[in-house]
Amino acid sequence: MMFQKLERRYTARFKFHLISEVLRGSNSIHQIARFYGVHPITISHWKRKFMEKGAEHFEHQATIHEFERKTRELKRLIG
């Protein structure tokens, strides 16, 4: 039996929201992760990237994902 990895796509706004909660320090990463259903390591990764590159890191990713979505839609329309 083969298992396919489920990859969730999160918006830049969602990532920024979670990181801002982490930086406020009112809850731990584990508490935030459990509440939103995101793995704590994923949130730690987002936080590290944010601290290194700032918000433009997430905006760039959102642009790439939007481009990929449009490409899939066009391929579907072409047949």
mmCIF file of the N, C-alpha and C atoms, coordinates in Angstrom:
data_MODEL
# 
_entry.id   MODEL 
# 
loop_
_atom_site.group_PDB 
_atom_site.id 
_atom_site.type_symbol 
_atom_site.label_atom_id 
_atom_site.label_alt_id 
_atom_site.label_comp_id 
_atom_site.label_asym_id 
_atom_site.label_entity_id 
_atom_site.label_seq_id 
_atom_site.pdbx_PDB_ins_code 
_atom_site.Cartn_x 
_atom_site.Cartn_y 
_atom_site.Cartn_z 
_atom_site.occupancy 
_atom_site.B_iso_or_equiv 
_atom_site.pdbx_formal_charge 
_atom_site.auth_seq_id 
_atom_site.auth_comp_id 
_atom_site.auth_asym_id 
_atom_site.auth_atom_id 
_atom_site.pdbx_PDB_model_num 
ATOM 1   N N  . MET A 1 1  ? 0.840  -1.168 0.000   1.00 0.00 ? 1  MET A N  1 
ATOM 2   C CA . MET A 1 1  ? 0.000  0.000  0.000   1.00 0.00 ? 1  MET A CA 1 
ATOM 3   C C  . MET A 1 1  ? 0.894  1.242  0.000   1.00 0.00 ? 1  MET A C  1 
ATOM 4   N N  . MET A 1 2  ? 0.563  2.222  -0.822  1.00 0.00 ? 2  MET A N  1 
ATOM 5   C CA . MET A 1 2  ? 1.348  3.454  -0.917  1.00 0.00 ? 2  MET A CA 1 
ATOM 6   C C  . MET A 1 2  ? 0.632  4.569  -0.183  1.00 0.00 ? 2  MET A C  1 
ATOM 7   N N  . PHE A 1 3  ? 1.416  5.372  0.484   1.00 0.00 ? 3  PHE A N  1 
ATOM 8   C CA . PHE A 1 3  ? 0.877  6.524  1.180   1.00 0.00 ? 3  PHE A CA 1 
ATOM 9   C C  . PHE A 1 3  ? 1.346  7.774  0.461   1.00 0.00 ? 3  PHE A C  1 
ATOM 10  N N  . GLN A 1 4  ? 0.430  8.693  0.289   1.00 0.00 ? 4  GLN A N  1 
ATOM 11  C CA . GLN A 1 4  ? 0.775  9.945  -0.358  1.00 0.00 ? 4  GLN A CA 1 
ATOM 12  C C  . GLN A 1 4  ? 0.876  11.030 0.712   1.00 0.00 ? 4  GLN A C  1 
ATOM 13  N N  . LYS A 1 5  ? 1.936  11.800 0.649   1.00 0.00 ? 5  LYS A N  1 
ATOM 14  C CA . LYS A 1 5  ? 2.138  12.865 1.613   1.00 0.00 ? 5  LYS A CA 1 
ATOM 15  C C  . LYS A 1 5  ? 1.132  13.977 1.343   1.00 0.00 ? 5  LYS A C  1 
ATOM 16  N N  . LEU A 1 6  ? 0.420  14.373 2.384   1.00 0.00 ? 6  LEU A N  1 
ATOM 17  C CA . LEU A 1 6  ? -0.523 15.471 2.285   1.00 0.00 ? 6  LEU A CA 1 
ATOM 18  C C  . LEU A 1 6  ? 0.220  16.758 2.601   1.00 0.00 ? 6  LEU A C  1 
ATOM 19  N N  . GLU A 1 7  ? 0.264  17.651 1.655   1.00 0.00 ? 7  GLU A N  1 
ATOM 20  C CA . GLU A 1 7  ? 0.963  18.910 1.865   1.00 0.00 ? 7  GLU A CA 1 
ATOM 21  C C  . GLU A 1 7  ? -0.049 20.035 1.948   1.00 0.00 ? 7  GLU A C  1 
ATOM 22  N N  . ARG A 1 8  ? -0.100 20.667 3.099   1.00 0.00 ? 8  ARG A N  1 
ATOM 23  C CA . ARG A 1 8  ? -1.003 21.793 3.283   1.00 0.00 ? 8  ARG A CA 1 
ATOM 24  C C  . ARG A 1 8  ? -0.322 23.056 2.813   1.00 0.00 ? 8  ARG A C  1 
ATOM 25  N N  . ARG A 1 9  ? -1.116 23.961 2.322   1.00 0.00 ? 9  ARG A N  1 
ATOM 26  C CA . ARG A 1 9  ? -0.611 25.267 1.901   1.00 0.00 ? 9  ARG A CA 1 
ATOM 27  C C  . ARG A 1 9  ? -1.188 26.310 2.846   1.00 0.00 ? 9  ARG A C  1 
ATOM 28  N N  . TYR A 1 10 ? -0.327 27.116 3.417   1.00 0.00 ? 10 TYR A N  1 
ATOM 29  C CA . TYR A 1 10 ? -0.746 28.146 4.345   1.00 0.00 ? 10 TYR A CA 1 
ATOM 30  C C  . TYR A 1 10 ? -0.467 29.516 3.732   1.00 0.00 ? 10 TYR A C  1 
ATOM 31  N N  . THR A 1 11 ? -1.367 30.447 3.972   1.00 0.00 ? 11 THR A N  1 
ATOM 32  C CA . THR A 1 11 ? -1.181 31.795 3.443   1.00 0.00 ? 11 THR A CA 1 
ATOM 33  C C  . THR A 1 11 ? -0.125 32.527 4.256   1.00 0.00 ? 11 THR A C  1 
ATOM 34  N N  . ALA A 1 12 ? 0.428  33.559 3.646   1.00 0.00 ? 12 ALA A N  1 
ATOM 35  C CA . ALA A 1 12 ? 1.413  34.388 4.337   1.00 0.00 ? 12 ALA A CA 1 
ATOM 36  C C  . ALA A 1 12 ? 0.774  35.037 5.562   1.00 0.00 ? 12 ALA A C  1 
ATOM 37  N N  . ARG A 1 13 ? -0.472 35.430 5.444   1.00 0.00 ? 13 ARG A N  1 
ATOM 38  C CA . ARG A 1 13 ? -1.175 36.068 6.555   1.00 0.00 ? 13 ARG A CA 1 
ATOM 39  C C  . ARG A 1 13 ? -1.296 35.104 7.744   1.00 0.00 ? 13 ARG A C  1 
ATOM 40  N N  . PHE A 1 14 ? -1.630 33.836 7.461   1.00 0.00 ? 14 PHE A N  1 
ATOM 41  C CA . PHE A 1 14 ? -1.763 32.828 8.513   1.00 0.00 ? 14 PHE A CA 1 
ATOM 42  C C  . PHE A 1 14 ? -0.424 32.596 9.207   1.00 0.00 ? 14 PHE A C  1 
ATOM 43  N N  . LYS A 1 15 ? 0.639  32.457 8.423   1.00 0.00 ? 15 LYS A N  1 
ATOM 44  C CA . LYS A 1 15 ? 1.963  32.232 8.996   1.00 0.00 ? 15 LYS A CA 1 
ATOM 45  C C  . LYS A 1 15 ? 2.375  33.408 9.876   1.00 0.00 ? 15 LYS A C  1 
ATOM 46  N N  . PHE A 1 16 ? 2.145  34.607 9.375   1.00 0.00 ? 16 PHE A N  1 
ATOM 47  C CA . PHE A 1 16 ? 2.507  35.799 10.133  1.00 0.00 ? 16 PHE A CA 1 
ATOM 48  C C  . PHE A 1 16 ? 1.710  35.873 11.435  1.00 0.00 ? 16 PHE A C  1 
ATOM 49  N N  . HIS A 1 17 ? 0.441  35.505 11.374  1.00 0.00 ? 17 HIS A N  1 
ATOM 50  C CA . HIS A 1 17 ? -0.407 35.508 12.566  1.00 0.00 ? 17 HIS A CA 1 
ATOM 51  C C  . HIS A 1 17 ? 0.156  34.556 13.630  1.00 0.00 ? 17 HIS A C  1 
ATOM 52  N N  . LEU A 1 18 ? 0.508  33.348 13.227  1.00 0.00 ? 18 LEU A N  1 
ATOM 53  C CA . LEU A 1 18 ? 1.056  32.385 14.174  1.00 0.00 ? 18 LEU A CA 1 
ATOM 54  C C  . LEU A 1 18 ? 2.384  32.861 14.753  1.00 0.00 ? 18 LEU A C  1 
ATOM 55  N N  . ILE A 1 19 ? 3.237  33.408 13.902  1.00 0.00 ? 19 ILE A N  1 
ATOM 56  C CA . ILE A 1 19 ? 4.533  33.893 14.374  1.00 0.00 ? 19 ILE A CA 1 
ATOM 57  C C  . ILE A 1 19 ? 4.353  35.056 15.343  1.00 0.00 ? 19 ILE A C  1 
ATOM 58  N N  . SER A 1 20 ? 3.410  35.936 15.059  1.00 0.00 ? 20 SER A N  1 
ATOM 59  C CA . SER A 1 20 ? 3.182  37.053 15.977  1.00 0.00 ? 20 SER A CA 1 
ATOM 60  C C  . SER A 1 20 ? 2.690  36.550 17.330  1.00 0.00 ? 20 SER A C  1 
ATOM 61  N N  . GLU A 1 21 ? 1.887  35.488 17.336  1.00 0.00 ? 21 GLU A N  1 
ATOM 62  C CA . GLU A 1 21 ? 1.460  34.897 18.607  1.00 0.00 ? 21 GLU A CA 1 
ATOM 63  C C  . GLU A 1 21 ? 2.655  34.315 19.363  1.00 0.00 ? 21 GLU A C  1 
ATOM 64  N N  . VAL A 1 22 ? 3.544  33.659 18.643  1.00 0.00 ? 22 VAL A N  1 
ATOM 65  C CA . VAL A 1 22 ? 4.737  33.086 19.275  1.00 0.00 ? 22 VAL A CA 1 
ATOM 66  C C  . VAL A 1 22 ? 5.593  34.204 19.865  1.00 0.00 ? 22 VAL A C  1 
ATOM 67  N N  . LEU A 1 23 ? 5.785  35.274 19.105  1.00 0.00 ? 23 LEU A N  1 
ATOM 68  C CA . LEU A 1 23 ? 6.646  36.365 19.559  1.00 0.00 ? 23 LEU A CA 1 
ATOM 69  C C  . LEU A 1 23 ? 6.043  37.128 20.734  1.00 0.00 ? 23 LEU A C  1 
ATOM 70  N N  . ARG A 1 24 ? 4.709  37.178 20.827  1.00 0.00 ? 24 ARG A N  1 
ATOM 71  C CA . ARG A 1 24 ? 4.066  37.818 21.970  1.00 0.00 ? 24 ARG A CA 1 
ATOM 72  C C  . ARG A 1 24 ? 4.354  37.058 23.255  1.00 0.00 ? 24 ARG A C  1 
ATOM 73  N N  . GLY A 1 25 ? 4.532  35.739 23.130  1.00 0.00 ? 25 GLY A N  1 
ATOM 74  C CA . GLY A 1 25 ? 4.921  34.929 24.274  1.00 0.00 ? 25 GLY A CA 1 
ATOM 75  C C  . GLY A 1 25 ? 3.797  34.553 25.218  1.00 0.00 ? 25 GLY A C  1 
ATOM 76  N N  . SER A 1 26 ? 2.552  34.792 24.838  1.00 0.00 ? 26 SER A N  1 
ATOM 77  C CA . SER A 1 26 ? 1.444  34.440 25.728  1.00 0.00 ? 26 SER A CA 1 
ATOM 78  C C  . SER A 1 26 ? 1.216  32.930 25.777  1.00 0.00 ? 26 SER A C  1 
ATOM 79  N N  . ASN A 1 27 ? 1.574  32.227 24.704  1.00 0.00 ? 27 ASN A N  1 
ATOM 80  C CA . ASN A 1 27 ? 1.470  30.764 24.625  1.00 0.00 ? 27 ASN A CA 1 
ATOM 81  C C  . ASN A 1 27 ? 2.753  30.207 24.035  1.00 0.00 ? 27 ASN A C  1 
ATOM 82  N N  . SER A 1 28 ? 3.031  28.949 24.341  1.00 0.00 ? 28 SER A N  1 
ATOM 83  C CA . SER A 1 28 ? 4.212  28.305 23.786  1.00 0.00 ? 28 SER A CA 1 
ATOM 84  C C  . SER A 1 28 ? 3.951  27.884 22.337  1.00 0.00 ? 28 SER A C  1 
ATOM 85  N N  . ILE A 1 29 ? 5.022  27.575 21.624  1.00 0.00 ? 29 ILE A N  1 
ATOM 86  C CA . ILE A 1 29 ? 4.882  27.092 20.250  1.00 0.00 ? 29 ILE A CA 1 
ATOM 87  C C  . ILE A 1 29 ? 4.023  25.830 20.223  1.00 0.00 ? 29 ILE A C  1 
ATOM 88  N N  . HIS A 1 30 ? 4.217  24.966 21.202  1.00 0.00 ? 30 HIS A N  1 
ATOM 89  C CA . HIS A 1 30 ? 3.452  23.715 21.240  1.00 0.00 ? 30 HIS A CA 1 
ATOM 90  C C  . HIS A 1 30 ? 1.957  23.974 21.450  1.00 0.00 ? 30 HIS A C  1 
ATOM 91  N N  . GLN A 1 31 ? 1.625  24.935 22.296  1.00 0.00 ? 31 GLN A N  1 
ATOM 92  C CA . GLN A 1 31 ? 0.219  25.268 22.512  1.00 0.00 ? 31 GLN A CA 1 
ATOM 93  C C  . GLN A 1 31 ? -0.412 25.853 21.248  1.00 0.00 ? 31 GLN A C  1 
ATOM 94  N N  . ILE A 1 32 ? 0.313  26.745 20.609  1.00 0.00 ? 32 ILE A N  1 
ATOM 95  C CA . ILE A 1 32 ? -0.181 27.368 19.376  1.00 0.00 ? 32 ILE A CA 1 
ATOM 96  C C  . ILE A 1 32 ? -0.330 26.314 18.285  1.00 0.00 ? 32 ILE A C  1 
ATOM 97  N N  . ALA A 1 33 ? 0.659  25.441 18.172  1.00 0.00 ? 33 ALA A N  1 
ATOM 98  C CA . ALA A 1 33 ? 0.624  24.379 17.161  1.00 0.00 ? 33 ALA A CA 1 
ATOM 99  C C  . ALA A 1 33 ? -0.582 23.467 17.370  1.00 0.00 ? 33 ALA A C  1 
ATOM 100 N N  . ARG A 1 34 ? -0.820 23.088 18.589  1.00 0.00 ? 34 ARG A N  1 
ATOM 101 C CA . ARG A 1 34 ? -1.952 22.206 18.894  1.00 0.00 ? 34 ARG A CA 1 
ATOM 102 C C  . ARG A 1 34 ? -3.273 22.910 18.561  1.00 0.00 ? 34 ARG A C  1 
ATOM 103 N N  . PHE A 1 35 ? -3.388 24.181 18.918  1.00 0.00 ? 35 PHE A N  1 
ATOM 104 C CA . PHE A 1 35 ? -4.619 24.921 18.694  1.00 0.00 ? 35 PHE A CA 1 
ATOM 105 C C  . PHE A 1 35 ? -4.935 25.046 17.201  1.00 0.00 ? 35 PHE A C  1 
ATOM 106 N N  . TYR A 1 36 ? -3.912 25.340 16.380  1.00 0.00 ? 36 TYR A N  1 
ATOM 107 C CA . TYR A 1 36 ? -4.121 25.575 14.947  1.00 0.00 ? 36 TYR A CA 1 
ATOM 108 C C  . TYR A 1 36 ? -3.918 24.323 14.090  1.00 0.00 ? 36 TYR A C  1 
ATOM 109 N N  . GLY A 1 37 ? -3.459 23.234 14.692  1.00 0.00 ? 37 GLY A N  1 
ATOM 110 C CA . GLY A 1 37 ? -3.262 22.009 13.931  1.00 0.00 ? 37 GLY A CA 1 
ATOM 111 C C  . GLY A 1 37 ? -2.060 22.045 13.013  1.00 0.00 ? 37 GLY A C  1 
ATOM 112 N N  . VAL A 1 38 ? -1.026 22.750 13.426  1.00 0.00 ? 38 VAL A N  1 
ATOM 113 C CA . VAL A 1 38 ? 0.211  22.852 12.655  1.00 0.00 ? 38 VAL A CA 1 
ATOM 114 C C  . VAL A 1 38 ? 1.322  22.251 13.511  1.00 0.00 ? 38 VAL A C  1 
ATOM 115 N N  . HIS A 1 39 ? 2.227  21.517 12.898  1.00 0.00 ? 39 HIS A N  1 
ATOM 116 C CA . HIS A 1 39 ? 3.307  20.884 13.650  1.00 0.00 ? 39 HIS A CA 1 
ATOM 117 C C  . HIS A 1 39 ? 4.213  21.965 14.259  1.00 0.00 ? 39 HIS A C  1 
ATOM 118 N N  . PRO A 1 40 ? 4.646  21.771 15.504  1.00 0.00 ? 40 PRO A N  1 
ATOM 119 C CA . PRO A 1 40 ? 5.515  22.764 16.154  1.00 0.00 ? 40 PRO A CA 1 
ATOM 120 C C  . PRO A 1 40 ? 6.815  23.029 15.393  1.00 0.00 ? 40 PRO A C  1 
ATOM 121 N N  . ILE A 1 41 ? 7.355  22.011 14.769  1.00 0.00 ? 41 ILE A N  1 
ATOM 122 C CA . ILE A 1 41 ? 8.589  22.211 13.991  1.00 0.00 ? 41 ILE A CA 1 
ATOM 123 C C  . ILE A 1 41 ? 8.324  23.139 12.806  1.00 0.00 ? 41 ILE A C  1 
ATOM 124 N N  . THR A 1 42 ? 7.150  23.019 12.200  1.00 0.00 ? 42 THR A N  1 
ATOM 125 C CA . THR A 1 42 ? 6.789  23.899 11.089  1.00 0.00 ? 42 THR A CA 1 
ATOM 126 C C  . THR A 1 42 ? 6.745  25.349 11.557  1.00 0.00 ? 42 THR A C  1 
ATOM 127 N N  . ILE A 1 43 ? 6.128  25.587 12.698  1.00 0.00 ? 43 ILE A N  1 
ATOM 128 C CA . ILE A 1 43 ? 6.051  26.952 13.227  1.00 0.00 ? 43 ILE A CA 1 
ATOM 129 C C  . ILE A 1 43 ? 7.450  27.453 13.570  1.00 0.00 ? 43 ILE A C  1 
ATOM 130 N N  . SER A 1 44 ? 8.283  26.613 14.148  1.00 0.00 ? 44 SER A N  1 
ATOM 131 C CA . SER A 1 44 ? 9.665  27.014 14.460  1.00 0.00 ? 44 SER A CA 1 
ATOM 132 C C  . SER A 1 44 ? 10.420 27.383 13.193  1.00 0.00 ? 44 SER A C  1 
ATOM 133 N N  . HIS A 1 45 ? 10.190 26.622 12.127  1.00 0.00 ? 45 HIS A N  1 
ATOM 134 C CA . HIS A 1 45 ? 10.829 26.911 10.835  1.00 0.00 ? 45 HIS A CA 1 
ATOM 135 C C  . HIS A 1 45 ? 10.366 28.269 10.305  1.00 0.00 ? 45 HIS A C  1 
ATOM 136 N N  . TRP A 1 46 ? 9.045  28.510 10.358  1.00 0.00 ? 46 TRP A N  1 
ATOM 137 C CA . TRP A 1 46 ? 8.515  29.808 9.904   1.00 0.00 ? 46 TRP A CA 1 
ATOM 138 C C  . TRP A 1 46 ? 9.104  30.955 10.722  1.00 0.00 ? 46 TRP A C  1 
ATOM 139 N N  . LYS A 1 47 ? 9.209  30.756 12.019  1.00 0.00 ? 47 LYS A N  1 
ATOM 140 C CA . LYS A 1 47 ? 9.748  31.797 12.900  1.00 0.00 ? 47 LYS A CA 1 
ATOM 141 C C  . LYS A 1 47 ? 11.195 32.095 12.539  1.00 0.00 ? 47 LYS A C  1 
ATOM 142 N N  . ARG A 1 48 ? 11.981 31.041 12.337  1.00 0.00 ? 48 ARG A N  1 
ATOM 143 C CA . ARG A 1 48 ? 13.394 31.230 11.982  1.00 0.00 ? 48 ARG A CA 1 
ATOM 144 C C  . ARG A 1 48 ? 13.521 31.997 10.667  1.00 0.00 ? 48 ARG A C  1 
ATOM 145 N N  . LYS A 1 49 ? 12.737 31.599 9.659   1.00 0.00 ? 49 LYS A N  1 
ATOM 146 C CA . LYS A 1 49 ? 12.775 32.283 8.363   1.00 0.00 ? 49 LYS A CA 1 
ATOM 147 C C  . LYS A 1 49 ? 12.352 33.735 8.509   1.00 0.00 ? 49 LYS A C  1 
ATOM 148 N N  . PHE A 1 50 ? 11.337 33.966 9.318   1.00 0.00 ? 50 PHE A N  1 
ATOM 149 C CA . PHE A 1 50 ? 10.869 35.335 9.534   1.00 0.00 ? 50 PHE A CA 1 
ATOM 150 C C  . PHE A 1 50 ? 11.954 36.181 10.192  1.00 0.00 ? 50 PHE A C  1 
ATOM 151 N N  . MET A 1 51 ? 12.620 35.617 11.195  1.00 0.00 ? 51 MET A N  1 
ATOM 152 C CA . MET A 1 51 ? 13.659 36.362 11.887  1.00 0.00 ? 51 MET A CA 1 
ATOM 153 C C  . MET A 1 51 ? 14.850 36.638 10.965  1.00 0.00 ? 51 MET A C  1 
ATOM 154 N N  . GLU A 1 52 ? 15.100 35.744 10.018  1.00 0.00 ? 52 GLU A N  1 
ATOM 155 C CA . GLU A 1 52 ? 16.208 35.934 9.081   1.00 0.00 ? 52 GLU A CA 1 
ATOM 156 C C  . GLU A 1 52 ? 15.864 36.914 7.969   1.00 0.00 ? 52 GLU A C  1 
ATOM 157 N N  . LYS A 1 53 ? 14.674 36.772 7.397   1.00 0.00 ? 53 LYS A N  1 
ATOM 158 C CA . LYS A 1 53 ? 14.349 37.513 6.182   1.00 0.00 ? 53 LYS A CA 1 
ATOM 159 C C  . LYS A 1 53 ? 13.178 38.462 6.308   1.00 0.00 ? 53 LYS A C  1 
ATOM 160 N N  . GLY A 1 54 ? 12.450 38.397 7.387   1.00 0.00 ? 54 GLY A N  1 
ATOM 161 C CA . GLY A 1 54 ? 11.303 39.278 7.555   1.00 0.00 ? 54 GLY A CA 1 
ATOM 162 C C  . GLY A 1 54 ? 10.103 38.790 6.771   1.00 0.00 ? 54 GLY A C  1 
ATOM 163 N N  . ALA A 1 55 ? 9.103  39.619 6.705   1.00 0.00 ? 55 ALA A N  1 
ATOM 164 C CA . ALA A 1 55 ? 7.816  39.250 6.116   1.00 0.00 ? 55 ALA A CA 1 
ATOM 165 C C  . ALA A 1 55 ? 7.905  38.967 4.615   1.00 0.00 ? 55 ALA A C  1 
ATOM 166 N N  . GLU A 1 56 ? 8.888  39.543 3.906   1.00 0.00 ? 56 GLU A N  1 
ATOM 167 C CA . GLU A 1 56 ? 8.944  39.324 2.452   1.00 0.00 ? 56 GLU A CA 1 
ATOM 168 C C  . GLU A 1 56 ? 9.161  37.859 2.100   1.00 0.00 ? 56 GLU A C  1 
ATOM 169 N N  . HIS A 1 57 ? 9.712  37.072 3.010   1.00 0.00 ? 57 HIS A N  1 
ATOM 170 C CA . HIS A 1 57 ? 9.877  35.636 2.759   1.00 0.00 ? 57 HIS A CA 1 
ATOM 171 C C  . HIS A 1 57 ? 8.530  34.975 2.500   1.00 0.00 ? 57 HIS A C  1 
ATOM 172 N N  . PHE A 1 58 ? 7.547  35.289 3.306   1.00 0.00 ? 58 PHE A N  1 
ATOM 173 C CA . PHE A 1 58 ? 6.236  34.670 3.162   1.00 0.00 ? 58 PHE A CA 1 
ATOM 174 C C  . PHE A 1 58 ? 5.494  35.219 1.947   1.00 0.00 ? 58 PHE A C  1 
ATOM 175 N N  . GLU A 1 59 ? 5.657  36.481 1.644   1.00 0.00 ? 59 GLU A N  1 
ATOM 176 C CA . GLU A 1 59 ? 4.997  37.050 0.482   1.00 0.00 ? 59 GLU A CA 1 
ATOM 177 C C  . GLU A 1 59 ? 5.518  36.401 -0.794  1.00 0.00 ? 59 GLU A C  1 
ATOM 178 N N  . HIS A 1 60 ? 6.815  36.145 -0.855  1.00 0.00 ? 60 HIS A N  1 
ATOM 179 C CA . HIS A 1 60 ? 7.398  35.493 -2.033  1.00 0.00 ? 60 HIS A CA 1 
ATOM 180 C C  . HIS A 1 60 ? 6.819  34.095 -2.203  1.00 0.00 ? 60 HIS A C  1 
ATOM 181 N N  . GLN A 1 61 ? 6.696  33.353 -1.116  1.00 0.00 ? 61 GLN A N  1 
ATOM 182 C CA . GLN A 1 61 ? 6.124  32.015 -1.188  1.00 0.00 ? 61 GLN A CA 1 
ATOM 183 C C  . GLN A 1 61 ? 4.679  32.063 -1.659  1.00 0.00 ? 61 GLN A C  1 
ATOM 184 N N  . ALA A 1 62 ? 3.933  33.030 -1.174  1.00 0.00 ? 62 ALA A N  1 
ATOM 185 C CA . ALA A 1 62 ? 2.530  33.150 -1.585  1.00 0.00 ? 62 ALA A CA 1 
ATOM 186 C C  . ALA A 1 62 ? 2.443  33.403 -3.084  1.00 0.00 ? 62 ALA A C  1 
ATOM 187 N N  . THR A 1 63 ? 3.368  34.203 -3.621  1.00 0.00 ? 63 THR A N  1 
ATOM 188 C CA . THR A 1 63 ? 3.389  34.485 -5.051  1.00 0.00 ? 63 THR A CA 1 
ATOM 189 C C  . THR A 1 63 ? 3.680  33.218 -5.841  1.00 0.00 ? 63 THR A C  1 
ATOM 190 N N  . ILE A 1 64 ? 4.613  32.421 -5.396  1.00 0.00 ? 64 ILE A N  1 
ATOM 191 C CA . ILE A 1 64 ? 4.964  31.174 -6.072  1.00 0.00 ? 64 ILE A CA 1 
ATOM 192 C C  . ILE A 1 64 ? 3.769  30.221 -6.071  1.00 0.00 ? 64 ILE A C  1 
ATOM 193 N N  . HIS A 1 65 ? 3.112  30.079 -4.914  1.00 0.00 ? 65 HIS A N  1 
ATOM 194 C CA . HIS A 1 65 ? 1.970  29.177 -4.817  1.00 0.00 ? 65 HIS A CA 1 
ATOM 195 C C  . HIS A 1 65 ? 0.810  29.650 -5.703  1.00 0.00 ? 65 HIS A C  1 
ATOM 196 N N  . GLU A 1 66 ? 0.613  30.939 -5.791  1.00 0.00 ? 66 GLU A N  1 
ATOM 197 C CA . GLU A 1 66 ? -0.438 31.476 -6.654  1.00 0.00 ? 66 GLU A CA 1 
ATOM 198 C C  . GLU A 1 66 ? -0.107 31.181 -8.123  1.00 0.00 ? 66 GLU A C  1 
ATOM 199 N N  . PHE A 1 67 ? 1.158  31.351 -8.503  1.00 0.00 ? 67 PHE A N  1 
ATOM 200 C CA . PHE A 1 67 ? 1.584  31.052 -9.868  1.00 0.00 ? 67 PHE A CA 1 
ATOM 201 C C  . PHE A 1 67 ? 1.367  29.572 -10.184 1.00 0.00 ? 67 PHE A C  1 
ATOM 202 N N  . GLU A 1 68 ? 1.728  28.690 -9.240  1.00 0.00 ? 68 GLU A N  1 
ATOM 203 C CA . GLU A 1 68 ? 1.531  27.249 -9.444  1.00 0.00 ? 68 GLU A CA 1 
ATOM 204 C C  . GLU A 1 68 ? 0.047  26.915 -9.587  1.00 0.00 ? 68 GLU A C  1 
ATOM 205 N N  . ARG A 1 69 ? -0.793 27.547 -8.776  1.00 0.00 ? 69 ARG A N  1 
ATOM 206 C CA . ARG A 1 69 ? -2.227 27.303 -8.853  1.00 0.00 ? 69 ARG A CA 1 
ATOM 207 C C  . ARG A 1 69 ? -2.774 27.733 -10.212 1.00 0.00 ? 69 ARG A C  1 
ATOM 208 N N  . LYS A 1 70 ? -2.369 28.902 -10.686 1.00 0.00 ? 70 LYS A N  1 
ATOM 209 C CA . LYS A 1 70 ? -2.830 29.392 -11.992 1.00 0.00 ? 70 LYS A CA 1 
ATOM 210 C C  . LYS A 1 70 ? -2.350 28.480 -13.114 1.00 0.00 ? 70 LYS A C  1 
ATOM 211 N N  . THR A 1 71 ? -1.108 27.995 -13.004 1.00 0.00 ? 71 THR A N  1 
ATOM 212 C CA . THR A 1 71 ? -0.569 27.088 -14.011 1.00 0.00 ? 71 THR A CA 1 
ATOM 213 C C  . THR A 1 71 ? -1.378 25.793 -14.077 1.00 0.00 ? 71 THR A C  1 
ATOM 214 N N  . ARG A 1 72 ? -1.700 25.221 -12.919 1.00 0.00 ? 72 ARG A N  1 
ATOM 215 C CA . ARG A 1 72 ? -2.520 24.002 -12.883 1.00 0.00 ? 72 ARG A CA 1 
ATOM 216 C C  . ARG A 1 72 ? -3.893 24.250 -13.510 1.00 0.00 ? 72 ARG A C  1 
ATOM 217 N N  . GLU A 1 73 ? -4.480 25.386 -13.209 1.00 0.00 ? 73 GLU A N  1 
ATOM 218 C CA . GLU A 1 73 ? -5.797 25.715 -13.747 1.00 0.00 ? 73 GLU A CA 1 
ATOM 219 C C  . GLU A 1 73 ? -5.737 25.847 -15.280 1.00 0.00 ? 73 GLU A C  1 
ATOM 220 N N  . LEU A 1 74 ? -4.706 26.513 -15.791 1.00 0.00 ? 74 LEU A N  1 
ATOM 221 C CA . LEU A 1 74 ? -4.570 26.662 -17.238 1.00 0.00 ? 74 LEU A CA 1 
ATOM 222 C C  . LEU A 1 74 ? -4.337 25.314 -17.925 1.00 0.00 ? 74 LEU A C  1 
ATOM 223 N N  . LYS A 1 75 ? -3.524 24.454 -17.313 1.00 0.00 ? 75 LYS A N  1 
ATOM 224 C CA . LYS A 1 75 ? -3.299 23.132 -17.876 1.00 0.00 ? 75 LYS A CA 1 
ATOM 225 C C  . LYS A 1 75 ? -4.590 22.329 -17.904 1.00 0.00 ? 75 LYS A C  1 
ATOM 226 N N  . ARG A 1 76 ? -5.395 22.480 -16.867 1.00 0.00 ? 76 ARG A N  1 
ATOM 227 C CA . ARG A 1 76 ? -6.684 21.778 -16.805 1.00 0.00 ? 76 ARG A CA 1 
ATOM 228 C C  . ARG A 1 76 ? -7.606 22.283 -17.919 1.00 0.00 ? 76 ARG A C  1 
ATOM 229 N N  . LEU A 1 77 ? -7.610 23.592 -18.160 1.00 0.00 ? 77 LEU A N  1 
ATOM 230 C CA . LEU A 1 77 ? -8.480 24.156 -19.193 1.00 0.00 ? 77 LEU A CA 1 
ATOM 231 C C  . LEU A 1 77 ? -8.037 23.736 -20.591 1.00 0.00 ? 77 LEU A C  1 
ATOM 232 N N  . ILE A 1 78 ? -6.720 23.655 -20.804 1.00 0.00 ? 78 ILE A N  1 
ATOM 233 C CA . ILE A 1 78 ? -6.199 23.261 -22.109 1.00 0.00 ? 78 ILE A CA 1 
ATOM 234 C C  . ILE A 1 78 ? -6.487 21.797 -22.393 1.00 0.00 ? 78 ILE A C  1 
ATOM 235 N N  . GLY A 1 79 ? -6.425 21.001 -21.337 1.00 0.00 ? 79 GLY A N  1 
ATOM 236 C CA . GLY A 1 79 ? -6.801 19.588 -21.498 1.00 0.00 ? 79 GLY A CA 1 
ATOM 237 C C  . GLY A 1 79 ? -5.624 18.719 -21.460 1.00 0.00 ? 79 GLY A C  1 
# 
